[in-house]
Amino acid sequence: MGSHRNSAKRESFILSVDVGTTSIRCHVYDKEAKIRGSCSTKVQLLYPEVGHVEMDPDALWDGFITAVTGAVQDAGVQMRQMEALGISTQRGTFTTWDRKTGVPFHNFISWQDQRSADLVKSWNGSCTMKAVHGVMKVLYFLTRQKRSLAGSLIVFSTQHVTFRLIWALTHYKQVRQAVTEGNCCFGTIDSWLLFKLTKGRIHVTDYSNASATGIFDSYQMCWSGFLSTLLSLPLSIFPTVENTGHDFGSTDPSIFGVPVPIMSVMADQQAAMFGECCFDVGDVKITMGTGTFMDINTGSKPHTSVTGLYPLVGWKIGTEVVYLAEGNSADTGTAVKWAQELELFSDVQGTSAMAYSVSDSDGVCFVPSFSGLQAPLNDPKACASFMGLKPSTTKSHLVRAILESIAFRNKQLYELMLRETRIPITKIRMDGGVSSNDFVMQLTADLFGRKVARPQHHEMSCLGAAFVAGLGAGFWKTREELKKLHSTDKVFHPRDAPQVSNHSGSPSREYPPVLQSWERALKRSMNWYNKT
């Protein structure tokens, strides 16, 4: 018995937490990247006013601690066997707090929050922005620097921190006062957690999180002096930016009983990319959760987009920086959930069979635009709609139309990515809740004219943060080792596609007309809410 206990003590693990929009999940991973224990807690969203979406920082902190201690308990092991902790978080959700006491001045303002919409709109249409675009165009013409091209195309969005932070600085007197006194810390969820976990010893973030705020210059790899001057944002409140794989120090022993080294913090989509082992230029990852996020590895250069792909830092580990270009579609899981609440079906797992039970959607098109249309259409005023309904339309036709619309949006983002980046695609991996739907997966493969793979692990953000932390702690040695641990559940091959795939592949024959009428439906849904 004694010898058995010693071997159990020697076994070590990696702890990883993903703070999502709806839940906080924690997993304990062993050397084979198998999950040995898990725990998740719900994230409570608060809606103090129409269009305002917030989270209580203390509730989030409690949920984080509960998830971590619960997962270690579930694994039946000790906290001291945790070799490192990795953290992945939703992006663009932030708060500000008192540097001395660590007490937040207000709730977390979520990435979904719309309170800055009017501000964003007036800035995007302002003379100042027109002047900035003009000056940057001239600079680009003279210098041919991609940075200037990016500056000439810059538009603000409500998903970025920028204007929600300006809103907080304008509306919360305490925050303004603390800024004046040099006593204000600004941070996204990761910074707040690091501050709390180290009892206020560090005020930092990593490059992947910083690059998603909209206030970071991915070309210079620092907070944007230009934007902070233009928008009068005090740079003194910003956290220090560190590598994604970095020794952030250990958690204060009073929190988990023993210190646990924090070896990675990462933004969720970039973490999912790492979890999918998309380490090479041209690797694509598509996460279909609440929204769809499509990311392509663009290597050591940020991509300068003309139609709404966003350049992000994927990760910085050691001296290596990997950039991603990202397109997103906001209402993937939202559309499925909405249909379930309408009782179009009872069980999400059954939707694939329902869609396959009819040969087509009987001319019905669904536009998944509950929160506007993102790239390449970029119309916040588009409405969600069903078009082409007939007396013969059944629930199965409606469900098929909803699932088709998800695959059609995938196709749009994919085409945009091919056109814009001109990078040959090496592999495509799809994850997230909606990826368990075989109909959506198969149709996506058909439309791309390429095979797409679905991994065994569902929670890729958690796995990615674990991988980075594990590499930093020497738990895993190389990325080649990680690739071997990555297991595929199923590969979907395009039907009717030529056996020898050309660069773009060709979609299966029966879809172009359906796709065309869907694109007509999209156009009809655009600019629906034309209130000023």
N, C-alpha and C positions, 0 to 999 in steps of 0.2 A: 504493500500500500504506500509506504514511504516513498519508494522510487517513483511510483506513478504520480504522486503529488509533485515531486520535483520536476518531472518532465512537463507537467501542466504549467508549472510556474515559469518554465523556460520558454514555452511557446509565446510568441508575441504577435500583436495584431496592429492593424491600422484602423483608426476611428475616422469616420467621415460624416459630415452633416450637410444636408442641402436645405437651405431656407427658401422655400418656394412661395408662390402667391397664395396657395390654399393650405399648405401643410409644411411642417418641419420634419424631415426624415433623417434618421441617423442609422448607419450600418457599421457593423464590426466586420472587417475583412481579414481573411487569413492569407498566407503566402500564395495560395492558388487563386486569390481574388474571389474566393467563395464567401458568401455572406454567412457569418456565424451567429449573428444576433441583430435584431432590428427594433426600432421603436419610432412611432410617429405621433405628432401632436397637431391639432388643427390650428391654423392661423385665423384669428378672428378679425375680419375686416370691419372697419367702422365707417359709417356714412353720415357724418355730422350735418351735411347739407347736400343738396342736389349737385352731383358732379364732383363732390369731395370724397376721396377714398383715403382712409388713414389706418394706422396700426398702433396699438399701445406698446411703447418700447418695453415697459416692465413685463407685460404679458408675453411679448416676444422672447425676452430674456428667460422668463420662467419656462416657456415652451422649449427653448433651446436646451436648458439644463435637464428638464424632464426627459427629452429625447435621448440625450447622451447617456445619462445614468440608466435609463430604461433599456437601451440597446446593449450596454455592457452586462446588465443583469440578465437580459434575455439570452446572451451568449454563454452565460454561466461562468464568466471569467472575472478577473480582478482588474480594476482600473490601472494598476501598476504594470499590467501586461500590454498596455497600449503604448506602442513605440512612437506614434505621432498622430496628430489631429489635422485633418484637412477640412476646409470650410468652403462650400459653394453657396452663393446667394443670388436671389433675384436682383436685377439691375435697376438702377435709377430711383430706388426708394431711399429716402434720406431723412435725417433729423439734424438738429443742432443741439449742443449741450454745453454745460458749464465746465470749463477746463479744470477748475479746482474741485468741484463736488461731484462731477460726473452726472449731474441731474439734467435730463433733457428739458429744453425750453418748450417743446411742443411734441405732439405725436409724430410718428413717421408719416411722411406724405408719400403715398404710393405712386409707382410709375403709371398706374391707371388713372390717377387723379387729373381732373380737367380744369382745376381752378385757374390755371394760367393760360387757358385757350385764347381769351381775348387779347391778352398781352402778347402772346406768340403771333397772333394774326396781325396786330397793329405793327409789331416790329418787322415781320416779314414783308409788310407792304410799305414800310416807312422810307422816307427820303434817305435816311442814314444808311439803310441796307442797300438801297440802289447805288449810293455813293461807294460803299464798300465793294459791291460787286463790280462797279466800273473800274475803280482803282486796281482791284485784284486782276481784272481782265487785262489791263494795260501791263501790269507787272508780269503776268504770265506770258504775254506777247513778247516782252523784252527779255525775260530770264528763262522761259520755258520750264520754270520750277513747278512741279506738281502741287506744291503747297499753295501757290498762288491760284492755280486752277481750282483747287478745293475751296479756297476763300471766295472765288468768284461765283461759286455755286451754293454757298452756305445758306441753308434755311433752317429755322428753328422748329423744334417739334415739342409737343407737350410731354412725350415719353422721356425726353432728356431732362436732367435735373435743372438745367439753366434757369428757366423762368419760374419754376416752382420755388427755387431758392430765392430768386428776386422777390417773389410774392411773400415769402416768409420774412425776408429782411424788411419789406415794406409794412407788413401787418403786425409783426410781433415786436413790441417796444423793447422787451427784455433782450431779444436777440441783438437789436441795434446797439443797446447799451453795452452788452457783453463784448461786441465787436470793438466799440470805442475803448473799452477797458483792456482789450487784448485777452479776453477771457472766454472767447467763443470757439468751440470746435464744430466744424461741419463734417458730416460723414455719411456714407451709404451704410447699409446694414452690416457689411463686413467690418468697417472701421469701428462702428459702435460696439460690435461683439468683441473685437480685439481689445478695445479700450476697457470693456467690462472684465474680460477674461484675465487681463494682466493688471487689474486694479488701477487703471489709469496710467500705467507706465508708458504705453505707446499710443500715438495718434497717427496711424498709418493706413494705407490701402495698397492694393497691388495694381499693376499696369492694366490688367484685363478689366477690372472694375472701373478704374479711372477713365479708360478709353470709351466707356459706355455712358459717361455722364453728359457728354456734349460740351464740356468745358476743358477738354484735354486736347493738346496738340500731338497727334500721333506721329507727325513728321519729326518734331523736335523731342518727343517723348517727355513732355513736361506739361504742367498746367498752362493753359493758354494765356500768356500775358496780354495778347491782343484782345481776346474776348473779355477778360476781366477788366481791362481798361474801358473797352467799348460799353460794357454793361455795368460799370462801377461795382464789380464784385470784389470784396476784400480778400486777397490771396492769403492773408494771415490766418484765415480760418480753415484753410485746406489741409488735409493730412499729407504726410510725406508719402511718396509713391515708391514702393519696394518691388522686387521681383516677385513673380507668382509663386515660384518655389524659393522660399526664403525662410531662415530660422527666425520666426517672429518672437521667439522667447517662449517660456512655458506658462501654462495657466497657473494662476495663483493657487498654492496648495490648499487654501481654505475652501476652494470651490468644489473640487472632486476628491479631496482627501490627499491626493498626491499631485505633483506637478506633471502636466502632460505637454510635451513639446508641440507647438503649433508650427507646422511645416509647409502649409499652403493655404492661401485664400484666393478664390477664383470666382469670376462671374459665371452664372449658370450655363449659358450657351457655349462659352469658351471651354468650360469644364466638360460639358457633354462631348465636345469636339475631341478633347484629349482622351476622354473615356472610350470613345469610338476608335482610338488610335489613328486619327486622321492627321498623321505627322508630316505627310508629304504634300508638296505643291500639287494642286488639282484634286485633292481629296475633298469630298463633299459630305456634309452631315445635314440631315433634315430631321428636326425634332417637331413632332406633331402633338402638342399638348393643348393648353388653353388657346394658344395661337400656334402658327407654324413658323419656325425659324430655320432658314436655309443658309448654311455657312460654307464658304469655300476657302481652303487654305491658299493664300496668295504668296506665301513664302516671306522673304525678308523685306518686302516692300508693301506699304499701305496702298490700297486701291482707291483711285480718285474717281468717284462715280458721277454720272450725268443724270441718272434717273432714279436715284433713291436707294441704291445699295449703300450700306454704311461701312466705312473702314474701321475695323476694331483691332486692338492688340489681342491676339489669341492668348499668348502667354510669353513671359520673359523668364527664362531659366538660365542661370549663368549669364553668358554674354549673348546667347541666342534669343533673338526676337522673332516671333512668328505672327504675321498679320492675317486677318480673315476679312472677307467681304461678306456682308450679311443682308439678306432680304427677308421681310417678314409679312405674314398675313395674320390679322389679329383674331379671327373668329373660327378657329377650327374646332376645338373641343366645345367651345361655346355653342356652336350650331348643333352639335350632336346632343349636348345637354338640353338645349332648348326643345329639340324634337322629342326627347324623352319626357320632358315635363308636359308636353302637349299630349303625351300617351300615344305617339305614333308607333312606339314599340315599348316593351317593358324592360328588355334586357339588351344592353349595348352589344354583348357578344353575339346576339342573334341578328344584328343589322346586316352583316355581310351576307348571310343566307337569304334575308329578305330581298336584298338588292339583286342577288343572283336568281331569285325566284321569278323575276320578270326579264324579258329579253332586252328591254330598253326602258327609258323613263317615260315613254309614251309622249315625248315632246315637251315634258315639263323641265324647266330650268330653275335652279335655286341660286340666288346671289347671296353669299355668306358675308354680309356687310353690316353687322350689328354696330360696329364702331368704325365705319368708313372703309374705304379701300386703300391699302398701302401700295408699295411699289409693285408694278411700274405705273399704276394709275394715279396714286397719291391724291385721292379725293375724299376728304373727311366728311363730305356732305352726302355721300352715296347711302342709299337705304338697303336694308335686307329685303328680298322679295322672292316670291314664287311666280313664274310666268308660264303661260301655255297650259293652264289647267283645263281639264275637260270633264264631262260627266263620267267618262270611263276611268278617270284617274283614281288609283287605289293608294292605300298607305304605302304599299311596297314601291310604287312609282315615286312617291314623295321621298321616301328614305333613299332610294337609289339616286334621285336628283341631288339630295344633300351630300351623299358620299362622293358622287361625281364632281360636285363643285369643289370639294377639298382637293381632289386629284387635279382638277383643272387649274386651280390656283397654284399647285405645285409646279405644273407645266409652265405657267406664266413666269414664275420666279426662276425656274430652271433656264428657260429661253433667255430671260434677261441676264442671268449670270453668264451664260455662254457668250452672248452678244457683247456684254460689257467688259468682262475680264479677259476674253480671248485665251483663257487658259484651258488646255486639253484636260478633260475630267479623267481622273485615274480610277476612283472608286466612289460608290454612293452608299451611304449607310443611313438607315432610317430608324428613329426611336421615338419615345414619347407614347402616351396612352393610346392615341388613335392609330399608332402603328400596329396594334394587335388586330386591326381590321384587315383581313385578307383581301377584301374587295378593293379598298383604297390602295393597298400595296400593289396588287396586281395591275390595276388600271394605271397607277403611276409608272410602273415599269413599262407598260405598253406605250404610254404617251411619250416617255423619255426614249423609248427604243433601246433601253439599256437595262442590265440586271441591277436590282437593288437588294441590299441585304438587311435583314432585321436581326439585331443581337439578342442573345439569351437574357442578358441583364436588362431590366427595364429602366433602372434609374441611373442614367449615364452621367448626370452632373455629379452625383455622389461618387461614382466610380472614378471620374476624372480627377476630382479633388483628392481622392485617396491615392491614385497613381502618382500625382505630383508630390504629395506628402511622403509617400513610400520611397520614391526615388531620392528625395532629399535626405531621408533618414537612413538610406542604404538598405532598406527592407527589400526593395527590388533594385537590381543593378543597372539594367539597360532598358531602352525602349523596345529592343527586339524581344526581350523577355516579356514585356507587357503585351506585345502583339500576339505572343503564343497563348497568353492568358485570356485574350479576347475571344469569346465564343459566339458563333453565329447560330441563330435559331432556325432561320429559313432564308433561302435566296429565291427571289421572284424573277423569272426570266420573261422578257417581253414576248408576247404571242404575236404571230404573223410578222415578226420582225425578220429582216434578212439575217441569215446565220452569220455572215461576215458583217459585223457592225461597222458602219462608217462613223465619222466623228459625231454626227448628231443622232444617228440611228433613225428609223422611221416609225412613226406611231402605227398601231394596228389600223387596218383599213376602215373599219366601220365608225371610227371616232371623229374624223375631221368635220362632217356636217353637224354632229351634236355639239362639238366644240365651238363651231361658228355661231350656232344659234345661242349658245351660252354667252359668247362674247357680245352678241347683240343685246341679250338680257342685261349684261353688265352696263352697257352704255345707257340703256333705258333707266337704270337705277341710279345713275350718277346725277349729282347736283340736285337731288330730290329735296333736301332740306335747305331751300335757298333763302332762309331768313337771314337778315343781315347780322 
